[in-house]
Amino acid sequence: MIRGRKKTNKLIIRLRPHGCRHKHLYDIVLSKQKSRIKGAYLDKFGIIMPHYLERRLNFNSAKIAYCVRHGAHMHPMVKRYLVKCLVN
């Protein structure tokens, strides 16, 4: 019998930054919690462009809801952007 911690791969929906200086873009991605922010990801749900005038936010809400129902956690910043989008 192997002792130690049970290996769990927690999944998290987070923002993955890219773009150029002073014009940041963020991808909404599903990745393993232990992976680097700019590292590999499992699925891409959409994009956030916070510095544009109309504050563009394009995402697939059905995919996000499916992943959350099946155990993926959501980063607080992603949750804040999604709530802003759904309220407006």
N, CA, C and O atoms as CSV, one atom per row, in Angstrom:
chain,resi,resn,atom,element,x,y,z
A,1,MET,N,N,0.839,-1.177,0.000
A,1,MET,CA,C,0.000,0.000,0.000
A,1,MET,C,C,0.884,1.241,0.000
A,1,MET,O,O,1.841,1.336,0.769
A,2,ILE,N,N,0.555,2.180,-0.864
A,2,ILE,CA,C,1.330,3.412,-0.965
A,2,ILE,C,C,0.734,4.435,-0.017
A,2,ILE,O,O,-0.469,4.698,-0.016
A,3,ARG,N,N,1.615,5.000,0.784
A,3,ARG,CA,C,1.151,6.018,1.719
A,3,ARG,C,C,1.444,7.404,1.177
A,3,ARG,O,O,2.285,7.585,0.297
A,4,GLY,N,N,0.744,8.358,1.712
A,4,GLY,CA,C,0.966,9.740,1.289
A,4,GLY,C,C,-0.335,10.376,0.840
A,4,GLY,O,O,-1.425,9.837,1.032
A,5,ARG,N,N,-0.182,11.505,0.255
A,5,ARG,CA,C,-1.360,12.227,-0.183
A,5,ARG,C,C,-1.957,11.617,-1.435
A,5,ARG,O,O,-1.263,11.066,-2.289
A,6,LYS,N,N,-3.243,11.735,-1.505
A,6,LYS,CA,C,-3.950,11.286,-2.689
A,6,LYS,C,C,-3.777,12.346,-3.780
A,6,LYS,O,O,-3.981,13.534,-3.528
A,7,LYS,N,N,-3.406,11.927,-4.974
A,7,LYS,CA,C,-3.198,12.877,-6.051
A,7,LYS,C,C,-4.547,13.338,-6.594
A,7,LYS,O,O,-5.352,12.545,-7.082
A,8,THR,N,N,-4.763,14.633,-6.494
A,8,THR,CA,C,-5.981,15.215,-7.064
A,8,THR,C,C,-5.577,16.326,-7.999
A,8,THR,O,O,-4.725,17.150,-7.664
A,9,ASN,N,N,-6.168,16.355,-9.141
A,9,ASN,CA,C,-5.917,17.415,-10.107
A,9,ASN,C,C,-7.113,18.347,-10.108
A,9,ASN,O,O,-8.087,18.124,-10.827
A,10,LYS,N,N,-7.034,19.386,-9.304
A,10,LYS,CA,C,-8.131,20.341,-9.250
A,10,LYS,C,C,-8.097,21.209,-10.499
A,10,LYS,O,O,-7.034,21.636,-10.950
A,11,LEU,N,N,-9.256,21.457,-11.038
A,11,LEU,CA,C,-9.373,22.307,-12.219
A,11,LEU,C,C,-9.901,23.668,-11.807
A,11,LEU,O,O,-10.744,23.776,-10.916
A,12,ILE,N,N,-9.403,24.699,-12.458
A,12,ILE,CA,C,-9.812,26.058,-12.136
A,12,ILE,C,C,-10.021,26.835,-13.432
A,12,ILE,O,O,-9.286,26.672,-14.406
A,13,ILE,N,N,-11.040,27.681,-13.413
A,13,ILE,CA,C,-11.298,28.580,-14.532
A,13,ILE,C,C,-10.629,29.896,-14.161
A,13,ILE,O,O,-10.991,30.527,-13.169
A,14,ARG,N,N,-9.647,30.307,-14.966
A,14,ARG,CA,C,-8.852,31.479,-14.631
A,14,ARG,C,C,-8.618,32.353,-15.850
A,14,ARG,O,O,-8.958,31.987,-16.975
A,15,LEU,N,N,-8.031,33.514,-15.602
A,15,LEU,CA,C,-7.683,34.440,-16.679
A,15,LEU,C,C,-6.232,34.208,-17.074
A,15,LEU,O,O,-5.349,34.152,-16.217
A,16,ARG,N,N,-5.988,34.074,-18.380
A,16,ARG,CA,C,-4.640,33.868,-18.907
A,16,ARG,C,C,-4.255,35.130,-19.672
A,16,ARG,O,O,-4.831,35.411,-20.723
A,17,PRO,N,N,-3.275,35.905,-19.154
A,17,PRO,CA,C,-2.952,37.190,-19.777
A,17,PRO,C,C,-2.129,37.040,-21.052
A,17,PRO,O,O,-1.300,36.139,-21.174
A,18,HIS,N,N,-2.373,37.930,-21.985
A,18,HIS,CA,C,-1.534,38.075,-23.169
A,18,HIS,C,C,-1.809,39.443,-23.756
A,18,HIS,O,O,-2.589,40.201,-23.180
A,19,GLY,N,N,-1.207,39.787,-24.868
A,19,GLY,CA,C,-1.370,41.109,-25.453
A,19,GLY,C,C,-0.081,41.894,-25.348
A,19,GLY,O,O,0.977,41.329,-25.071
A,20,CYS,N,N,-0.166,43.192,-25.567
A,20,CYS,CA,C,1.024,44.031,-25.508
A,20,CYS,C,C,0.912,45.003,-24.334
A,20,CYS,O,O,-0.104,45.050,-23.641
A,21,ARG,N,N,1.953,45.757,-24.133
A,21,ARG,CA,C,2.001,46.671,-23.007
A,21,ARG,C,C,0.881,47.717,-23.106
A,21,ARG,O,O,0.648,48.295,-24.168
A,22,HIS,N,N,0.208,47.943,-22.001
A,22,HIS,CA,C,-0.890,48.906,-21.875
A,22,HIS,C,C,-2.152,48.522,-22.645
A,22,HIS,O,O,-3.112,49.292,-22.659
A,23,LYS,N,N,-2.176,47.370,-23.277
A,23,LYS,CA,C,-3.390,46.874,-23.945
A,23,LYS,C,C,-3.508,45.383,-23.654
A,23,LYS,O,O,-3.317,44.549,-24.539
A,24,HIS,N,N,-3.819,45.068,-22.427
A,24,HIS,CA,C,-3.864,43.683,-22.000
A,24,HIS,C,C,-5.127,42.997,-22.506
A,24,HIS,O,O,-6.191,43.609,-22.598
A,25,LEU,N,N,-4.991,41.746,-22.824
A,25,LEU,CA,C,-6.108,40.876,-23.172
A,25,LEU,C,C,-6.016,39.665,-22.257
A,25,LEU,O,O,-4.924,39.261,-21.857
A,26,TYR,N,N,-7.160,39.090,-21.930
A,26,TYR,CA,C,-7.187,37.918,-21.065
A,26,TYR,C,C,-8.065,36.850,-21.695
A,26,TYR,O,O,-9.181,37.127,-22.135
A,27,ASP,N,N,-7.552,35.629,-21.735
A,27,ASP,CA,C,-8.350,34.486,-22.156
A,27,ASP,C,C,-8.969,33.864,-20.917
A,27,ASP,O,O,-8.312,33.768,-19.881
A,28,ILE,N,N,-10.209,33.444,-21.006
A,28,ILE,CA,C,-10.845,32.685,-19.930
A,28,ILE,C,C,-10.587,31.218,-20.257
A,28,ILE,O,O,-11.105,30.697,-21.245
A,29,VAL,N,N,-9.782,30.552,-19.421
A,29,VAL,CA,C,-9.358,29.188,-19.723
A,29,VAL,C,C,-9.594,28.259,-18.534
A,29,VAL,O,O,-9.706,28.694,-17.388
A,30,LEU,N,N,-9.665,26.973,-18.846
A,30,LEU,CA,C,-9.742,25.922,-17.838
A,30,LEU,C,C,-8.372,25.276,-17.779
A,30,LEU,O,O,-7.860,24.805,-18.795
A,31,SER,N,N,-7.772,25.250,-16.587
A,31,SER,CA,C,-6.450,24.651,-16.447
A,31,SER,C,C,-6.346,23.951,-15.102
A,31,SER,O,O,-7.205,24.101,-14.234
A,32,LYS,N,N,-5.284,23.192,-14.953
A,32,LYS,CA,C,-5.023,22.561,-13.663
A,32,LYS,C,C,-4.551,23.634,-12.701
A,32,LYS,O,O,-3.875,24.583,-13.100
A,33,GLN,N,N,-4.907,23.485,-11.438
A,33,GLN,CA,C,-4.610,24.517,-10.454
A,33,GLN,C,C,-3.107,24.691,-10.252
A,33,GLN,O,O,-2.654,25.801,-9.974
A,34,LYS,N,N,-2.337,23.638,-10.381
A,34,LYS,CA,C,-0.905,23.698,-10.137
A,34,LYS,C,C,-0.120,24.225,-11.333
A,34,LYS,O,O,1.062,24.538,-11.193
A,35,SER,N,N,-0.746,24.333,-12.508
A,35,SER,CA,C,-0.010,24.765,-13.694
A,35,SER,C,C,0.219,26.273,-13.679
A,35,SER,O,O,-0.494,27.014,-13.003
A,36,ARG,N,N,1.222,26.715,-14.431
A,36,ARG,CA,C,1.536,28.135,-14.515
A,36,ARG,C,C,0.395,28.877,-15.210
A,36,ARG,O,O,-0.350,28.292,-15.995
A,37,ILE,N,N,0.269,30.150,-14.917
A,37,ILE,CA,C,-0.814,30.945,-15.499
A,37,ILE,C,C,-0.661,31.035,-17.010
A,37,ILE,O,O,-1.646,30.920,-17.738
A,38,LYS,N,N,0.556,31.238,-17.486
A,38,LYS,CA,C,0.778,31.332,-18.927
A,38,LYS,C,C,1.095,29.970,-19.542
A,38,LYS,O,O,1.470,29.891,-20.712
A,39,GLY,N,N,0.951,28.921,-18.777
A,39,GLY,CA,C,1.257,27.582,-19.259
A,39,GLY,C,C,0.116,26.969,-20.050
A,39,GLY,O,O,-0.763,27.666,-20.558
A,40,ALA,N,N,0.153,25.653,-20.140
A,40,ALA,CA,C,-0.843,24.922,-20.922
A,40,ALA,C,C,-2.215,25.006,-20.259
A,40,ALA,O,O,-2.328,25.138,-19.041
A,41,TYR,N,N,-3.243,24.927,-21.083
A,41,TYR,CA,C,-4.608,24.931,-20.577
A,41,TYR,C,C,-5.396,23.838,-21.285
A,41,TYR,O,O,-4.998,23.366,-22.351
A,42,LEU,N,N,-6.512,23.441,-20.689
A,42,LEU,CA,C,-7.310,22.341,-21.215
A,42,LEU,C,C,-8.385,22.812,-22.191
A,42,LEU,O,O,-8.669,22.136,-23.180
A,43,ASP,N,N,-8.983,23.971,-21.914
A,43,ASP,CA,C,-10.059,24.465,-22.769
A,43,ASP,C,C,-10.114,25.986,-22.678
A,43,ASP,O,O,-9.788,26.564,-21.641
A,44,LYS,N,N,-10.524,26.621,-23.753
A,44,LYS,CA,C,-10.647,28.078,-23.792
A,44,LYS,C,C,-12.126,28.434,-23.935
A,44,LYS,O,O,-12.814,27.920,-24.817
A,45,PHE,N,N,-12.611,29.327,-23.052
A,45,PHE,CA,C,-14.031,29.681,-23.042
A,45,PHE,C,C,-14.323,31.027,-23.689
A,45,PHE,O,O,-15.426,31.240,-24.191
A,46,GLY,N,N,-13.369,31.924,-23.687
A,46,GLY,CA,C,-13.637,33.229,-24.252
A,46,GLY,C,C,-12.494,34.186,-24.023
A,46,GLY,O,O,-11.389,33.776,-23.668
A,47,ILE,N,N,-12.763,35.475,-24.229
A,47,ILE,CA,C,-11.734,36.501,-24.121
A,47,ILE,C,C,-12.316,37.743,-23.449
A,47,ILE,O,O,-13.491,38.068,-23.618
A,48,ILE,N,N,-11.460,38.433,-22.678
A,48,ILE,CA,C,-11.829,39.684,-22.019
A,48,ILE,C,C,-10.865,40.758,-22.505
A,48,ILE,O,O,-9.649,40.568,-22.481
A,49,MET,N,N,-11.410,41.877,-22.941
A,49,MET,CA,C,-10.599,43.021,-23.366
A,49,MET,C,C,-10.967,44.208,-22.482
A,49,MET,O,O,-11.810,45.015,-22.873
A,50,PRO,N,N,-10.357,44.340,-21.296
A,50,PRO,CA,C,-10.815,45.339,-20.323
A,50,PRO,C,C,-10.472,46.782,-20.662
A,50,PRO,O,O,-11.139,47.684,-20.155
A,51,HIS,N,N,-9.471,47.048,-21.489
A,51,HIS,CA,C,-9.043,48.420,-21.730
A,51,HIS,C,C,-9.676,49.052,-22.960
A,51,HIS,O,O,-9.310,50.165,-23.336
A,52,TYR,N,N,-10.606,48.370,-23.584
A,52,TYR,CA,C,-11.292,48.957,-24.721
A,52,TYR,C,C,-12.529,49.709,-24.235
A,52,TYR,O,O,-13.060,49.408,-23.166
A,53,LEU,N,N,-12.981,50.670,-25.003
A,53,LEU,CA,C,-14.072,51.539,-24.557
A,53,LEU,C,C,-15.341,50.771,-24.225
A,53,LEU,O,O,-15.991,51.050,-23.218
A,54,GLU,N,N,-15.697,49.805,-25.064
A,54,GLU,CA,C,-16.934,49.068,-24.808
A,54,GLU,C,C,-16.722,47.870,-23.887
A,54,GLU,O,O,-17.649,47.101,-23.635
A,55,ARG,N,N,-15.486,47.714,-23.383
A,55,ARG,CA,C,-15.156,46.605,-22.462
A,55,ARG,C,C,-15.668,45.279,-22.980
A,55,ARG,O,O,-16.559,44.671,-22.388
A,56,ARG,N,N,-15.113,44.843,-24.067
A,56,ARG,CA,C,-15.575,43.638,-24.751
A,56,ARG,C,C,-15.356,42.410,-23.883
A,56,ARG,O,O,-14.298,42.228,-23.281
A,57,LEU,N,N,-16.366,41.590,-23.839
A,57,LEU,CA,C,-16.317,40.342,-23.093
A,57,LEU,C,C,-17.081,39.307,-23.899
A,57,LEU,O,O,-18.308,39.356,-23.982
A,58,ASN,N,N,-16.357,38.376,-24.490
A,58,ASN,CA,C,-16.966,37.302,-25.269
A,58,ASN,C,C,-16.641,35.983,-24.589
A,58,ASN,O,O,-15.472,35.664,-24.372
A,59,PHE,N,N,-17.669,35.216,-24.252
A,59,PHE,CA,C,-17.422,33.930,-23.614
A,59,PHE,C,C,-18.582,32.988,-23.878
A,59,PHE,O,O,-19.675,33.411,-24.255
A,60,ASN,N,N,-18.326,31.710,-23.676
A,60,ASN,CA,C,-19.326,30.667,-23.860
A,60,ASN,C,C,-19.845,30.276,-22.476
A,60,ASN,O,O,-19.203,29.497,-21.772
A,61,SER,N,N,-20.988,30.803,-22.088
A,61,SER,CA,C,-21.507,30.574,-20.740
A,61,SER,C,C,-21.950,29.131,-20.529
A,61,SER,O,O,-21.884,28.632,-19.405
A,62,ALA,N,N,-22.397,28.452,-21.576
A,62,ALA,CA,C,-22.828,27.057,-21.431
A,62,ALA,C,C,-21.647,26.156,-21.068
A,62,ALA,O,O,-21.779,25.265,-20.229
A,63,LYS,N,N,-20.497,26.385,-21.696
A,63,LYS,CA,C,-19.308,25.590,-21.388
A,63,LYS,C,C,-18.824,25.840,-19.959
A,63,LYS,O,O,-18.424,24.912,-19.256
A,64,ILE,N,N,-18.867,27.110,-19.540
A,64,ILE,CA,C,-18.432,27.446,-18.183
A,64,ILE,C,C,-19.353,26.796,-17.158
A,64,ILE,O,O,-18.882,26.234,-16.169
A,65,ALA,N,N,-20.656,26.867,-17.385
A,65,ALA,CA,C,-21.618,26.260,-16.462
A,65,ALA,C,C,-21.423,24.747,-16.390
A,65,ALA,O,O,-21.525,24.161,-15.312
A,66,TYR,N,N,-21.143,24.114,-17.526
A,66,TYR,CA,C,-20.915,22.669,-17.554
A,66,TYR,C,C,-19.698,22.301,-16.699
A,66,TYR,O,O,-19.756,21.353,-15.916
A,67,CYS,N,N,-18.614,23.038,-16.843
A,67,CYS,CA,C,-17.396,22.731,-16.085
A,67,CYS,C,C,-17.588,22.972,-14.589
A,67,CYS,O,O,-17.082,22.207,-13.768
A,68,VAL,N,N,-18.312,24.024,-14.234
A,68,VAL,CA,C,-18.560,24.302,-12.818
A,68,VAL,C,C,-19.436,23.215,-12.211
A,68,VAL,O,O,-19.213,22.799,-11.074
A,69,ARG,N,N,-20.436,22.750,-12.965
A,69,ARG,CA,C,-21.290,21.656,-12.468
A,69,ARG,C,C,-20.491,20.379,-12.246
A,69,ARG,O,O,-20.826,19.587,-11.365
A,70,HIS,N,N,-19.446,20.170,-13.028
A,70,HIS,CA,C,-18.654,18.950,-12.923
A,70,HIS,C,C,-17.411,19.115,-12.051
A,70,HIS,O,O,-16.503,18.286,-12.111
A,71,GLY,N,N,-17.358,20.184,-11.234
A,71,GLY,CA,C,-16.334,20.275,-10.203
A,71,GLY,C,C,-15.223,21.282,-10.413
A,71,GLY,O,O,-14.322,21.356,-9.576
A,72,ALA,N,N,-15.235,22.053,-11.472
A,72,ALA,CA,C,-14.191,23.057,-11.673
A,72,ALA,C,C,-14.468,24.268,-10.779
A,72,ALA,O,O,-15.617,24.677,-10.609
A,73,HIS,N,N,-13.415,24.824,-10.220
A,73,HIS,CA,C,-13.532,26.021,-9.396
A,73,HIS,C,C,-13.335,27.245,-10.272
A,73,HIS,O,O,-12.730,27.166,-11.341
A,74,MET,N,N,-13.853,28.382,-9.809
A,74,MET,CA,C,-13.745,29.603,-10.582
A,74,MET,C,C,-12.924,30.623,-9.799
A,74,MET,O,O,-13.167,30.846,-8.613
A,75,HIS,N,N,-11.961,31.235,-10.461
A,75,HIS,CA,C,-11.137,32.268,-9.845
A,75,HIS,C,C,-12.032,33.473,-9.523
A,75,HIS,O,O,-12.947,33.776,-10.289
A,76,PRO,N,N,-11.782,34.167,-8.400
A,76,PRO,CA,C,-12.641,35.299,-8.031
A,76,PRO,C,C,-12.713,36.405,-9.083
A,76,PRO,O,O,-13.757,37.037,-9.241
A,77,MET,N,N,-11.611,36.647,-9.807
A,77,MET,CA,C,-11.617,37.687,-10.838
A,77,MET,C,C,-12.538,37.299,-11.999
A,77,MET,O,O,-13.236,38.153,-12.546
A,78,VAL,N,N,-12.543,36.034,-12.371
A,78,VAL,CA,C,-13.431,35.565,-13.436
A,78,VAL,C,C,-14.875,35.708,-12.993
A,78,VAL,O,O,-15.733,36.138,-13.764
A,79,LYS,N,N,-15.137,35.347,-11.752
A,79,LYS,CA,C,-16.495,35.454,-11.208
A,79,LYS,C,C,-16.974,36.903,-11.237
A,79,LYS,O,O,-18.131,37.168,-11.562
A,80,ARG,N,N,-16.087,37.846,-10.898
A,80,ARG,CA,C,-16.440,39.261,-10.889
A,80,ARG,C,C,-16.777,39.753,-12.302
A,80,ARG,O,O,-17.760,40.470,-12.490
A,81,TYR,N,N,-15.958,39.367,-13.298
A,81,TYR,CA,C,-16.228,39.790,-14.675
A,81,TYR,C,C,-17.534,39.203,-15.199
A,81,TYR,O,O,-18.297,39.890,-15.879
A,82,LEU,N,N,-17.792,37.939,-14.885
A,82,LEU,CA,C,-19.019,37.316,-15.366
A,82,LEU,C,C,-20.255,37.942,-14.741
A,82,LEU,O,O,-21.269,38.117,-15.417
A,83,VAL,N,N,-20.182,38.283,-13.450
A,83,VAL,CA,C,-21.320,38.935,-12.795
A,83,VAL,C,C,-21.553,40.312,-13.404
A,83,VAL,O,O,-22.702,40.692,-13.632
A,84,LYS,N,N,-20.472,41.079,-13.677
A,84,LYS,CA,C,-20.619,42.388,-14.309
A,84,LYS,C,C,-21.289,42.263,-15.662
A,84,LYS,O,O,-22.148,43.068,-16.023
A,85,CYS,N,N,-20.888,41.245,-16.405
A,85,CYS,CA,C,-21.434,41.055,-17.747
A,85,CYS,C,C,-22.908,40.684,-17.697
A,85,CYS,O,O,-23.696,41.186,-18.500
A,86,LEU,N,N,-23.293,39.823,-16.777
A,86,LEU,CA,C,-24.670,39.368,-16.705
A,86,LEU,C,C,-25.594,40.438,-16.147
A,86,LEU,O,O,-26.780,40.454,-16.475
A,87,VAL,N,N,-25.076,41.339,-15.307
A,87,VAL,CA,C,-25.900,42.421,-14.754
A,87,VAL,C,C,-26.170,43.480,-15.814
A,87,VAL,O,O,-27.286,43.989,-15.916
A,88,ASN,N,N,-25.152,43.813,-16.605
A,88,ASN,CA,C,-25.315,44.862,-17.637
A,88,ASN,C,C,-26.029,44.363,-18.840
A,88,ASN,O,O,-26.243,45.117,-19.789
